Amino acid sequence: MRLCCVPLFAAVLLTGARSNGAVTAQPVPADVADVAIDPQGNAYVTGTTTAAEFPTTAGAFQTGFASCTQTGGTCYHGFVVKLKPSGDVAWATFLEGTGGDSPSRIAFDANGAVYVTGTTTSPDFPATHPAPQGALAAFVTKLNADGASLVYSFLFNADGAIDLAVDTAGAAYVTGVPGSAASIVATPGAYRTQNGPGFVGKLNPQGTDWAYLTFFEYADSIAVNAAGEAYLASALFAAKLNATGTALAWWEDSPATVAGGACITVDRYGSAYVARGSGYGPRADFEKFSPDGTRLYLKSLEGEIGVGRVAVNSSGELYMLGGARNLGLPVTPGAIDATLYAGENGGYIVKLDSAGSQVLYASYMSNVRGYAVAVDAAGSCMSPVGRPTCPEA
Protein backbone atom coordinates (compact mmCIF):
# COMPACT_ATOMS: atom_id res chain seq x y z
CA MET A 1 0.00 0.00 0.00
CA ARG A 2 1.40 3.39 -0.96
CA LEU A 3 0.76 6.03 1.68
CA CYS A 4 0.77 9.57 0.50
CA CYS A 5 2.20 12.86 1.40
CA VAL A 6 1.57 16.56 2.13
CA PRO A 7 1.53 16.52 5.95
CA LEU A 8 -1.07 18.32 8.01
CA PHE A 9 0.44 21.29 9.81
CA ALA A 10 0.27 20.37 13.46
CA ALA A 11 2.89 20.12 16.20
CA VAL A 12 2.16 17.18 18.44
CA LEU A 13 3.46 15.70 21.65
CA LEU A 14 4.78 12.20 21.17
CA THR A 15 4.08 10.23 24.33
CA GLY A 16 6.87 8.76 26.37
CA ALA A 17 7.60 5.09 26.62
CA ARG A 18 4.56 2.81 26.64
CA SER A 19 4.04 -0.63 28.12
CA ASN A 20 0.88 -2.63 27.48
CA GLY A 21 -0.80 0.54 26.26
CA ALA A 22 0.05 2.56 29.39
CA VAL A 23 2.23 5.68 29.25
CA THR A 24 5.23 5.17 31.53
CA ALA A 25 6.95 8.49 30.91
CA GLN A 26 5.86 12.07 30.47
CA PRO A 27 5.26 13.31 26.91
CA VAL A 28 8.11 15.25 25.34
CA PRO A 29 7.97 17.94 22.65
CA ALA A 30 8.20 16.51 19.15
CA ASP A 31 7.10 17.74 15.74
CA VAL A 32 5.74 14.88 13.65
CA ALA A 33 6.58 15.27 9.96
CA ASP A 34 5.16 12.05 8.56
CA VAL A 35 3.53 8.73 9.44
CA ALA A 36 3.20 5.56 7.38
CA ILE A 37 1.09 2.51 8.25
CA ASP A 38 1.78 -1.02 7.03
CA PRO A 39 -0.93 -3.59 6.26
CA GLN A 40 -0.46 -5.14 9.71
CA GLY A 41 -1.30 -1.86 11.42
CA ASN A 42 2.21 -0.90 12.55
CA ALA A 43 2.83 2.85 12.35
CA TYR A 44 6.18 4.39 11.42
CA VAL A 45 6.70 7.96 12.60
CA THR A 46 9.39 10.49 11.83
CA GLY A 47 9.94 14.11 12.80
CA THR A 48 12.11 16.39 14.90
CA THR A 49 12.71 17.11 18.55
CA THR A 50 14.88 19.36 20.71
CA ALA A 51 14.36 17.16 23.79
CA ALA A 52 17.33 15.15 25.03
CA GLU A 53 14.86 13.08 27.07
CA PHE A 54 13.08 11.84 23.94
CA PRO A 55 12.37 8.17 24.72
CA THR A 56 14.59 5.96 22.58
CA THR A 57 14.74 2.20 23.12
CA ALA A 58 17.65 0.00 24.15
CA GLY A 59 19.62 -1.33 21.20
CA ALA A 60 18.28 1.24 18.74
CA PHE A 61 20.57 2.80 16.14
CA GLN A 62 21.13 6.12 17.94
CA THR A 63 19.99 6.37 21.55
CA GLY A 64 21.78 9.52 22.75
CA PHE A 65 20.87 13.11 21.93
CA ALA A 66 23.82 14.68 20.09
CA SER A 67 25.35 17.90 21.31
CA CYS A 68 24.64 20.87 19.08
CA THR A 69 27.67 22.48 17.47
CA GLN A 70 25.98 24.84 15.04
CA THR A 71 25.78 28.59 15.58
CA GLY A 72 22.87 29.50 17.83
CA GLY A 73 23.19 26.49 20.10
CA THR A 74 19.77 24.90 19.41
CA CYS A 75 19.45 21.96 17.06
CA TYR A 76 16.44 20.06 15.90
CA HIS A 77 17.35 16.39 15.66
CA GLY A 78 15.48 13.72 13.77
CA PHE A 79 13.74 10.70 15.25
CA VAL A 80 12.23 7.50 13.87
CA VAL A 81 9.71 5.43 15.83
CA LYS A 82 7.87 2.20 15.08
CA LEU A 83 4.59 1.76 16.94
CA LYS A 84 2.78 -1.57 17.24
CA PRO A 85 -0.95 -1.72 16.41
CA SER A 86 -1.58 -1.51 20.18
CA GLY A 87 0.24 1.83 20.31
CA ASP A 88 3.19 0.39 22.22
CA VAL A 89 6.66 1.42 21.04
CA ALA A 90 8.39 -1.35 19.10
CA TRP A 91 11.55 0.72 18.80
CA ALA A 92 12.63 4.36 18.75
CA THR A 93 15.86 5.98 17.61
CA PHE A 94 17.31 9.37 16.92
CA LEU A 95 18.47 10.12 13.37
CA GLU A 96 20.97 12.90 13.88
CA GLY A 97 24.31 14.57 13.72
CA THR A 98 25.55 17.60 15.64
CA GLY A 99 23.77 20.12 13.40
CA GLY A 100 20.14 20.49 12.41
CA ASP A 101 18.35 17.45 11.02
CA SER A 102 14.88 17.55 9.45
CA PRO A 103 13.29 14.29 8.30
CA SER A 104 10.31 14.94 6.04
CA ARG A 105 8.96 11.57 4.83
CA ILE A 106 8.99 7.94 5.89
CA ALA A 107 8.26 4.67 4.08
CA PHE A 108 8.77 0.94 4.57
CA ASP A 109 9.32 -2.15 2.44
CA ALA A 110 7.90 -5.67 2.50
CA ASN A 111 10.66 -6.81 4.87
CA GLY A 112 9.91 -4.10 7.41
CA ALA A 113 12.97 -1.99 6.65
CA VAL A 114 12.34 1.74 7.13
CA TYR A 115 13.30 4.55 4.74
CA VAL A 116 13.49 8.23 5.71
CA THR A 117 14.25 11.29 3.62
CA GLY A 118 14.86 14.89 4.61
CA THR A 119 17.62 17.48 4.94
CA THR A 120 20.50 18.04 7.32
CA THR A 121 23.12 20.67 8.15
CA SER A 122 25.07 18.19 10.31
CA PRO A 123 28.63 17.62 9.10
CA ASP A 124 28.55 14.21 10.83
CA PHE A 125 25.07 13.00 9.89
CA PRO A 126 25.19 9.20 9.52
CA ALA A 127 26.32 8.50 5.96
CA THR A 128 27.46 5.55 3.92
CA HIS A 129 27.53 7.86 0.89
CA PRO A 130 28.57 11.34 2.10
CA ALA A 131 27.50 14.43 0.19
CA PRO A 132 30.01 16.80 -1.37
CA GLN A 133 30.94 19.67 0.87
CA GLY A 134 28.11 22.11 1.47
CA ALA A 135 26.05 23.64 4.24
CA LEU A 136 22.87 21.73 3.38
CA ALA A 137 22.39 18.16 2.22
CA ALA A 138 19.42 15.96 1.49
CA PHE A 139 19.43 12.34 2.59
CA VAL A 140 17.77 9.01 1.98
CA THR A 141 18.42 6.72 4.94
CA LYS A 142 17.46 3.07 5.35
CA LEU A 143 17.25 1.36 8.75
CA ASN A 144 16.84 -2.35 9.29
CA ALA A 145 13.51 -3.74 10.46
CA ASP A 146 14.33 -3.65 14.18
CA GLY A 147 15.71 -0.11 14.06
CA ALA A 148 19.06 -1.26 15.39
CA SER A 149 21.38 -0.57 12.49
CA LEU A 150 21.95 1.52 9.41
CA VAL A 151 21.57 -0.28 6.08
CA TYR A 152 22.63 2.79 4.14
CA SER A 153 22.44 6.57 4.27
CA PHE A 154 22.84 8.35 0.94
CA LEU A 155 23.54 12.08 1.14
CA PHE A 156 23.51 14.51 -1.76
CA ASN A 157 23.47 18.29 -2.19
CA ALA A 158 19.94 19.64 -2.65
CA ASP A 159 17.77 22.31 -1.07
CA GLY A 160 15.06 19.89 -0.02
CA ALA A 161 13.67 16.35 -0.14
CA ILE A 162 9.88 16.43 -0.42
CA ASP A 163 8.51 12.91 -0.79
CA LEU A 164 9.60 9.29 -0.80
CA ALA A 165 8.40 5.97 -2.23
CA VAL A 166 9.83 2.45 -2.23
CA ASP A 167 9.28 -0.24 -4.87
CA THR A 168 9.00 -4.01 -4.48
CA ALA A 169 12.74 -4.45 -5.10
CA GLY A 170 13.63 -2.08 -2.24
CA ALA A 171 14.67 0.83 -4.45
CA ALA A 172 13.87 4.26 -3.02
CA TYR A 173 12.44 7.12 -5.09
CA VAL A 174 12.66 10.73 -3.93
CA THR A 175 11.38 14.09 -5.13
CA GLY A 176 12.83 17.40 -4.07
CA VAL A 177 14.22 20.83 -4.86
CA PRO A 178 17.68 20.80 -6.44
CA GLY A 179 18.99 24.22 -5.43
CA SER A 180 21.85 25.65 -7.47
CA ALA A 181 22.53 24.43 -10.97
CA ALA A 182 25.69 22.65 -9.78
CA SER A 183 24.14 20.91 -6.76
CA ILE A 184 23.06 17.73 -8.51
CA VAL A 185 23.73 16.31 -11.96
CA ALA A 186 21.19 14.35 -13.99
CA THR A 187 22.17 10.86 -15.07
CA PRO A 188 22.94 10.21 -18.75
CA GLY A 189 19.81 9.82 -20.85
CA ALA A 190 17.53 11.24 -18.14
CA TYR A 191 14.18 12.67 -19.17
CA ARG A 192 15.35 16.20 -18.36
CA THR A 193 19.04 16.98 -17.98
CA GLN A 194 18.80 20.76 -17.52
CA ASN A 195 18.29 22.32 -14.11
CA GLY A 196 14.61 22.74 -13.16
CA PRO A 197 12.47 23.60 -10.14
CA GLY A 198 12.35 19.97 -9.00
CA PHE A 199 14.00 16.60 -9.37
CA VAL A 200 13.05 12.92 -9.29
CA GLY A 201 15.62 10.32 -8.33
CA LYS A 202 15.70 6.55 -7.97
CA LEU A 203 18.42 4.95 -5.84
CA ASN A 204 19.59 1.44 -6.52
CA PRO A 205 18.46 -1.06 -3.83
CA GLN A 206 21.94 -1.03 -2.27
CA GLY A 207 21.78 2.73 -1.74
CA THR A 208 25.15 3.29 -3.36
CA ASP A 209 24.23 5.39 -6.41
CA TRP A 210 21.43 6.77 -8.50
CA ALA A 211 19.71 4.35 -10.84
CA TYR A 212 18.47 7.55 -12.43
CA LEU A 213 18.20 11.21 -11.55
CA THR A 214 16.21 13.64 -13.66
CA PHE A 215 15.19 17.24 -13.28
CA PHE A 216 11.44 17.76 -13.24
CA GLU A 217 8.76 20.22 -12.31
CA TYR A 218 8.18 20.73 -8.59
CA ALA A 219 6.20 17.72 -7.33
CA ASP A 220 4.55 17.38 -3.92
CA SER A 221 4.03 13.66 -4.14
CA ILE A 222 5.46 10.47 -5.61
CA ALA A 223 4.17 6.90 -5.87
CA VAL A 224 5.56 3.86 -7.67
CA ASN A 225 3.93 0.79 -9.22
CA ALA A 226 5.11 -2.81 -9.40
CA ALA A 227 6.90 -2.13 -12.69
CA GLY A 228 9.02 0.62 -11.13
CA GLU A 229 7.24 3.47 -12.92
CA ALA A 230 7.03 6.66 -10.86
CA TYR A 231 3.88 8.78 -10.58
CA LEU A 232 4.15 12.47 -9.66
CA ALA A 233 1.62 15.12 -8.68
CA SER A 234 1.40 18.76 -7.69
CA ALA A 235 -1.32 21.39 -7.66
CA LEU A 236 -0.67 21.87 -11.38
CA PHE A 237 -0.24 18.40 -12.87
CA ALA A 238 -0.18 14.62 -12.58
CA ALA A 239 2.41 12.62 -14.49
CA LYS A 240 4.02 9.23 -14.94
CA LEU A 241 7.68 8.51 -15.71
CA ASN A 242 8.86 5.33 -17.37
CA ALA A 243 10.83 2.81 -15.31
CA THR A 244 14.23 4.10 -16.44
CA GLY A 245 13.49 7.79 -15.86
CA THR A 246 14.25 8.59 -19.48
CA ALA A 247 10.79 9.57 -20.76
CA LEU A 248 7.30 10.60 -19.75
CA ALA A 249 4.64 7.92 -20.04
CA TRP A 250 1.94 10.59 -19.65
CA TRP A 251 1.26 14.06 -18.31
CA GLU A 252 -2.06 15.70 -17.45
CA ASP A 253 -2.50 19.30 -16.38
CA SER A 254 -4.88 19.95 -13.52
CA PRO A 255 -8.33 20.89 -14.82
CA ALA A 256 -8.27 23.99 -12.61
CA THR A 257 -5.77 25.34 -10.14
CA VAL A 258 -6.43 24.35 -6.54
CA ALA A 259 -4.29 26.13 -3.98
CA GLY A 260 -2.07 24.02 -1.79
CA GLY A 261 -0.54 20.63 -2.24
CA ALA A 262 -1.35 17.34 -3.88
CA CYS A 263 -1.13 13.68 -3.05
CA ILE A 264 -0.94 10.68 -5.38
CA THR A 265 -1.29 6.95 -4.89
CA VAL A 266 -1.48 4.02 -7.29
CA ASP A 267 -3.43 0.77 -7.17
CA ARG A 268 -2.25 -2.72 -8.12
CA TYR A 269 -3.52 -2.26 -11.67
CA GLY A 270 -1.49 0.91 -12.26
CA SER A 271 -4.37 3.37 -12.01
CA ALA A 272 -3.45 6.62 -10.23
CA TYR A 273 -5.52 8.60 -7.73
CA VAL A 274 -4.81 12.26 -7.01
CA ALA A 275 -6.20 14.56 -4.32
CA ARG A 276 -5.59 18.31 -4.17
CA GLY A 277 -6.55 20.95 -1.61
CA SER A 278 -4.97 23.38 0.84
CA GLY A 279 -7.49 23.76 3.65
CA TYR A 280 -8.21 27.34 2.57
CA GLY A 281 -10.69 26.57 -0.18
CA PRO A 282 -12.48 26.91 -2.36
CA ARG A 283 -12.57 23.11 -2.75
CA ALA A 284 -10.70 19.84 -2.90
CA ASP A 285 -10.42 17.87 -6.15
CA PHE A 286 -10.14 14.11 -6.54
CA GLU A 287 -9.07 12.47 -9.79
CA LYS A 288 -8.49 8.96 -11.08
CA PHE A 289 -6.32 8.14 -14.10
CA SER A 290 -6.06 4.90 -16.04
CA PRO A 291 -2.59 3.36 -16.49
CA ASP A 292 -2.26 5.20 -19.82
CA GLY A 293 -3.17 8.57 -18.26
CA THR A 294 -6.81 8.83 -19.29
CA ARG A 295 -8.76 10.81 -16.71
CA LEU A 296 -11.51 8.49 -15.47
CA TYR A 297 -13.19 10.88 -13.06
CA LEU A 298 -12.95 14.28 -11.47
CA LYS A 299 -14.81 14.80 -8.19
CA SER A 300 -14.86 18.12 -6.35
CA LEU A 301 -15.97 18.81 -2.79
CA GLU A 302 -16.63 22.45 -2.07
CA GLY A 303 -15.16 23.85 1.13
CA GLU A 304 -11.93 24.38 3.02
CA ILE A 305 -10.52 20.84 2.94
CA GLY A 306 -6.83 20.24 3.50
CA VAL A 307 -5.63 17.11 1.71
CA GLY A 308 -3.51 14.98 4.00
CA ARG A 309 -3.22 11.34 2.94
CA VAL A 310 -4.92 9.06 0.44
CA ALA A 311 -5.25 5.30 0.17
CA VAL A 312 -7.21 3.02 -2.12
CA ASN A 313 -8.69 -0.41 -1.45
CA SER A 314 -8.87 -3.42 -3.76
CA SER A 315 -12.26 -2.25 -5.06
CA GLY A 316 -10.86 1.10 -6.21
CA GLU A 317 -12.59 3.06 -3.46
CA LEU A 318 -10.59 6.09 -2.37
CA TYR A 319 -10.02 7.24 1.21
CA MET A 320 -8.73 10.73 1.99
CA LEU A 321 -7.77 11.85 5.48
CA GLY A 322 -7.08 15.53 5.95
CA GLY A 323 -8.20 18.66 7.72
CA ALA A 324 -11.26 20.90 7.71
CA ARG A 325 -11.60 24.58 8.55
CA ASN A 326 -15.30 25.13 8.06
CA LEU A 327 -18.73 23.58 8.34
CA GLY A 328 -20.89 22.63 5.39
CA LEU A 329 -18.80 19.72 4.13
CA PRO A 330 -20.57 16.46 3.30
CA VAL A 331 -21.29 14.26 6.34
CA THR A 332 -22.91 10.83 6.05
CA PRO A 333 -25.13 8.96 8.54
CA GLY A 334 -23.07 7.24 11.21
CA ALA A 335 -20.29 9.82 11.07
CA ILE A 336 -17.95 10.03 14.04
CA ASP A 337 -18.55 13.78 14.31
CA ALA A 338 -21.31 15.50 12.39
CA THR A 339 -19.80 18.90 13.07
CA LEU A 340 -16.72 20.66 14.42
CA TYR A 341 -16.51 22.03 17.91
CA ALA A 342 -17.15 25.77 17.99
CA GLY A 343 -14.16 27.85 17.01
CA GLU A 344 -11.78 25.03 16.15
CA ASN A 345 -10.35 23.30 13.12
CA GLY A 346 -10.32 19.54 12.92
CA GLY A 347 -9.82 16.48 10.84
CA TYR A 348 -11.95 15.23 7.98
CA ILE A 349 -12.19 11.83 6.33
CA VAL A 350 -14.01 10.96 3.14
CA LYS A 351 -14.48 7.74 1.16
CA LEU A 352 -15.47 7.82 -2.54
CA ASP A 353 -16.87 4.98 -4.58
CA SER A 354 -14.84 3.46 -7.40
CA ALA A 355 -16.50 5.70 -10.00
CA GLY A 356 -15.77 8.85 -8.01
CA SER A 357 -19.42 9.82 -8.23
CA GLN A 358 -20.66 9.11 -4.72
CA VAL A 359 -19.47 9.95 -1.22
CA LEU A 360 -19.80 6.63 0.63
CA TYR A 361 -18.64 7.98 3.97
CA ALA A 362 -17.65 11.39 5.30
CA SER A 363 -17.06 12.68 8.79
CA TYR A 364 -15.50 15.51 10.71
CA MET A 365 -13.04 14.61 13.47
CA SER A 366 -13.17 17.34 16.10
CA ASN A 367 -9.99 18.01 18.04
CA VAL A 368 -8.10 15.44 15.96
CA ARG A 369 -5.39 15.63 13.35
CA GLY A 370 -4.77 12.51 11.27
CA TYR A 371 -1.34 11.89 9.75
CA ALA A 372 -1.88 8.76 7.71
CA VAL A 373 -4.52 6.48 6.30
CA ALA A 374 -4.07 2.95 4.98
CA VAL A 375 -6.08 -0.07 3.95
CA ASP A 376 -5.10 -3.41 5.46
CA ALA A 377 -5.19 -6.84 3.84
CA ALA A 378 -8.84 -7.28 4.86
CA GLY A 379 -9.82 -3.98 3.27
CA SER A 380 -10.26 -2.18 6.59
CA CYS A 381 -9.29 1.46 6.91
CA MET A 382 -6.72 2.40 9.56
CA SER A 383 -5.51 5.73 10.92
CA PRO A 384 -3.35 6.45 14.01
CA VAL A 385 -5.19 9.41 15.49
CA GLY A 386 -6.04 8.07 18.92
CA ARG A 387 -9.62 6.99 18.32
CA PRO A 388 -11.55 5.27 15.52
CA THR A 389 -11.79 7.41 12.41
CA CYS A 390 -12.38 5.07 9.53
CA PRO A 391 -15.63 3.90 8.02
CA GLU A 392 -16.72 0.32 8.57
CA ALA A 393 -18.21 0.07 5.09
C-alpha positions in Angstrom: 0.0 0.0 0.0 1.4 3.4 -1.0 0.8 6.0 1.7 0.8 9.6 0.5 2.2 12.9 1.4 1.6 16.6 2.1 1.5 16.5 5.9 -1.1 18.3 8.0 0.4 21.3 9.8 0.3 20.4 13.5 2.9 20.1 16.2 2.2 17.2 18.4 3.5 15.7 21.7 4.8 12.2 21.2 4.1 10.2 24.3 6.9 8.8 26.4 7.6 5.1 26.6 4.6 2.8 26.6 4.0 -0.6 28.1 0.9 -2.6 27.5 -0.8 0.5 26.3 0.0 2.6 29.4 2.2 5.7 29.3 5.2 5.2 31.5 7.0 8.5 30.9 5.9 12.1 30.5 5.3 13.3 26.9 8.1 15.2 25.3 8.0 17.9 22.6 8.2 16.5 19.2 7.1 17.7 15.7 5.7 14.9 13.7 6.6 15.3 10.0 5.2 12.0 8.6 3.5 8.7 9.4 3.2 5.6 7.4 1.1 2.5 8.2 1.8 -1.0 7.0 -0.9 -3.6 6.3 -0.5 -5.1 9.7 -1.3 -1.9 11.4 2.2 -0.9 12.6 2.8 2.9 12.4 6.2 4.4 11.4 6.7 8.0 12.6 9.4 10.5 11.8 9.9 14.1 12.8 12.1 16.4 14.9 12.7 17.1 18.6 14.9 19.4 20.7 14.4 17.2 23.8 17.3 15.1 25.0 14.9 13.1 27.1 13.1 11.8 23.9 12.4 8.2 24.7 14.6 6.0 22.6 14.7 2.2 23.1 17.7 0.0 24.1 19.6 -1.3 21.2 18.3 1.2 18.7 20.6 2.8 16.1 21.1 6.1 17.9 20.0 6.4 21.5 21.8 9.5 22.7 20.9 13.1 21.9 23.8 14.7 20.1 25.4 17.9 21.3 24.6 20.9 19.1 27.7 22.5 17.5 26.0 24.8 15.0 25.8 28.6 15.6 22.9 29.5 17.8 23.2 26.5 20.1 19.8 24.9 19.4 19.5 22.0 17.1 16.4 20.1 15.9 17.4 16.4 15.7 15.5 13.7 13.8 13.7 10.7 15.3 12.2 7.5 13.9 9.7 5.4 15.8 7.9 2.2 15.1 4.6 1.8 16.9 2.8 -1.6 17.2 -1.0 -1.7 16.4 -1.6 -1.5 20.2 0.2 1.8 20.3 3.2 0.4 22.2 6.7 1.4 21.0 8.4 -1.3 19.1 11.5 0.7 18.8 12.6 4.4 18.7 15.9 6.0 17.6 17.3 9.4 16.9 18.5 10.1 13.4 21.0 12.9 13.9 24.3 14.6 13.7 25.5 17.6 15.6 23.8 20.1 13.4 20.1 20.5 12.4 18.4 17.4 11.0 14.9 17.5 9.4 13.3 14.3 8.3 10.3 14.9 6.0 9.0 11.6 4.8 9.0 7.9 5.9 8.3 4.7 4.1 8.8 0.9 4.6 9.3 -2.1 2.4 7.9 -5.7 2.5 10.7 -6.8 4.9 9.9 -4.1 7.4 13.0 -2.0 6.6 12.3 1.7 7.1 13.3 4.6 4.7 13.5 8.2 5.7 14.3 11.3 3.6 14.9 14.9 4.6 17.6 17.5 4.9 20.5 18.0 7.3 23.1 20.7 8.2 25.1 18.2 10.3 28.6 17.6 9.1 28.5 14.2 10.8 25.1 13.0 9.9 25.2 9.2 9.5 26.3 8.5 6.0 27.5 5.5 3.9 27.5 7.9 0.9 28.6 11.3 2.1 27.5 14.4 0.2 30.0 16.8 -1.4 30.9 19.7 0.9 28.1 22.1 1.5 26.0 23.6 4.2 22.9 21.7 3.4 22.4 18.2 2.2 19.4 16.0 1.5 19.4 12.3 2.6 17.8 9.0 2.0 18.4 6.7 4.9 17.5 3.1 5.3 17.2 1.4 8.8 16.8 -2.4 9.3 13.5 -3.7 10.5 14.3 -3.6 14.2 15.7 -0.1 14.1 19.1 -1.3 15.4 21.4 -0.6 12.5 21.9 1.5 9.4 21.6 -0.3 6.1 22.6 2.8 4.1 22.4 6.6 4.3 22.8 8.3 0.9 23.5 12.1 1.1 23.5 14.5 -1.8 23.5 18.3 -2.2 19.9 19.6 -2.6 17.8 22.3 -1.1 15.1 19.9 0.0 13.7 16.4 -0.1 9.9 16.4 -0.4 8.5 12.9 -0.8 9.6 9.3 -0.8 8.4 6.0 -2.2 9.8 2.4 -2.2 9.3 -0.2 -4.9 9.0 -4.0 -4.5 12.7 -4.5 -5.1 13.6 -2.1 -2.2 14.7 0.8 -4.4 13.9 4.3 -3.0 12.4 7.1 -5.1 12.7 10.7 -3.9 11.4 14.1 -5.1 12.8 17.4 -4.1 14.2 20.8 -4.9 17.7 20.8 -6.4 19.0 24.2 -5.4 21.9 25.6 -7.5 22.5 24.4 -11.0 25.7 22.7 -9.8 24.1 20.9 -6.8 23.1 17.7 -8.5 23.7 16.3 -12.0 21.2 14.3 -14.0 22.2 10.9 -15.1 22.9 10.2 -18.8 19.8 9.8 -20.8 17.5 11.2 -18.1 14.2 12.7 -19.2 15.3 16.2 -18.4 19.0 17.0 -18.0 18.8 20.8 -17.5 18.3 22.3 -14.1 14.6 22.7 -13.2 12.5 23.6 -10.1 12.4 20.0 -9.0 14.0 16.6 -9.4 13.1 12.9 -9.3 15.6 10.3 -8.3 15.7 6.6 -8.0 18.4 5.0 -5.8 19.6 1.4 -6.5 18.5 -1.1 -3.8 21.9 -1.0 -2.3 21.8 2.7 -1.7 25.2 3.3 -3.4 24.2 5.4 -6.4 21.4 6.8 -8.5 19.7 4.4 -10.8 18.5 7.5 -12.4 18.2 11.2 -11.6 16.2 13.6 -13.7 15.2 17.2 -13.3 11.4 17.8 -13.2 8.8 20.2 -12.3 8.2 20.7 -8.6 6.2 17.7 -7.3 4.5 17.4 -3.9 4.0 13.7 -4.1 5.5 10.5 -5.6 4.2 6.9 -5.9 5.6 3.9 -7.7 3.9 0.8 -9.2 5.1 -2.8 -9.4 6.9 -2.1 -12.7 9.0 0.6 -11.1 7.2 3.5 -12.9 7.0 6.7 -10.9 3.9 8.8 -10.6 4.2 12.5 -9.7 1.6 15.1 -8.7 1.4 18.8 -7.7 -1.3 21.4 -7.7 -0.7 21.9 -11.4 -0.2 18.4 -12.9 -0.2 14.6 -12.6 2.4 12.6 -14.5 4.0 9.2 -14.9 7.7 8.5 -15.7 8.9 5.3 -17.4 10.8 2.8 -15.3 14.2 4.1 -16.4 13.5 7.8 -15.9 14.2 8.6 -19.5 10.8 9.6 -20.8 7.3 10.6 -19.8 4.6 7.9 -20.0 1.9 10.6 -19.6 1.3 14.1 -18.3 -2.1 15.7 -17.4 -2.5 19.3 -16.4 -4.9 20.0 -13.5 -8.3 20.9 -14.8 -8.3 24.0 -12.6 -5.8 25.3 -10.1 -6.4 24.3 -6.5 -4.3 26.1 -4.0 -2.1 24.0 -1.8 -0.5 20.6 -2.2 -1.4 17.3 -3.9 -1.1 13.7 -3.1 -0.9 10.7 -5.4 -1.3 6.9 -4.9 -1.5 4.0 -7.3 -3.4 0.8 -7.2 -2.2 -2.7 -8.1 -3.5 -2.3 -11.7 -1.5 0.9 -12.3 -4.4 3.4 -12.0 -3.5 6.6 -10.2 -5.5 8.6 -7.7 -4.8 12.3 -7.0 -6.2 14.6 -4.3 -5.6 18.3 -4.2 -6.5 20.9 -1.6 -5.0 23.4 0.8 -7.5 23.8 3.7 -8.2 27.3 2.6 -10.7 26.6 -0.2 -12.5 26.9 -2.4 -12.6 23.1 -2.8 -10.7 19.8 -2.9 -10.4 17.9 -6.1 -10.1 14.1 -6.5 -9.1 12.5 -9.8 -8.5 9.0 -11.1 -6.3 8.1 -14.1 -6.1 4.9 -16.0 -2.6 3.4 -16.5 -2.3 5.2 -19.8 -3.2 8.6 -18.3 -6.8 8.8 -19.3 -8.8 10.8 -16.7 -11.5 8.5 -15.5 -13.2 10.9 -13.1 -12.9 14.3 -11.5 -14.8 14.8 -8.2 -14.9 18.1 -6.4 -16.0 18.8 -2.8 -16.6 22.5 -2.1 -15.2 23.8 1.1 -11.9 24.4 3.0 -10.5 20.8 2.9 -6.8 20.2 3.5 -5.6 17.1 1.7 -3.5 15.0 4.0 -3.2 11.3 2.9 -4.9 9.1 0.4 -5.2 5.3 0.2 -7.2 3.0 -2.1 -8.7 -0.4 -1.4 -8.9 -3.4 -3.8 -12.3 -2.2 -5.1 -10.9 1.1 -6.2 -12.6 3.1 -3.5 -10.6 6.1 -2.4 -10.0 7.2 1.2 -8.7 10.7 2.0 -7.8 11.8 5.5 -7.1 15.5 5.9 -8.2 18.7 7.7 -11.3 20.9 7.7 -11.6 24.6 8.6 -15.3 25.1 8.1 -18.7 23.6 8.3 -20.9 22.6 5.4 -18.8 19.7 4.1 -20.6 16.5 3.3 -21.3 14.3 6.3 -22.9 10.8 6.1 -25.1 9.0 8.5 -23.1 7.2 11.2 -20.3 9.8 11.1 -17.9 10.0 14.0 -18.5 13.8 14.3 -21.3 15.5 12.4 -19.8 18.9 13.1 -16.7 20.7 14.4 -16.5 22.0 17.9 -17.2 25.8 18.0 -14.2 27.8 17.0 -11.8 25.0 16.2 -10.4 23.3 13.1 -10.3 19.5 12.9 -9.8 16.5 10.8 -12.0 15.2 8.0 -12.2 11.8 6.3 -14.0 11.0 3.1 -14.5 7.7 1.2 -15.5 7.8 -2.5 -16.9 5.0 -4.6 -14.8 3.5 -7.4 -16.5 5.7 -10.0 -15.8 8.9 -8.0 -19.4 9.8 -8.2 -20.7 9.1 -4.7 -19.5 9.9 -1.2 -19.8 6.6 0.6 -18.6 8.0 4.0 -17.7 11.4 5.3 -17.1 12.7 8.8 -15.5 15.5 10.7 -13.0 14.6 13.5 -13.2 17.3 16.1 -10.0 18.0 18.0 -8.1 15.4 16.0 -5.4 15.6 13.4 -4.8 12.5 11.3 -1.3 11.9 9.8 -1.9 8.8 7.7 -4.5 6.5 6.3 -4.1 2.9 5.0 -6.1 -0.1 3.9 -5.1 -3.4 5.5 -5.2 -6.8 3.8 -8.8 -7.3 4.9 -9.8 -4.0 3.3 -10.3 -2.2 6.6 -9.3 1.5 6.9 -6.7 2.4 9.6 -5.5 5.7 10.9 -3.3 6.4 14.0 -5.2 9.4 15.5 -6.0 8.1 18.9 -9.6 7.0 18.3 -11.6 5.3 15.5 -11.8 7.4 12.4 -12.4 5.1 9.5 -15.6 3.9 8.0 -16.7 0.3 8.6 -18.2 0.1 5.1 
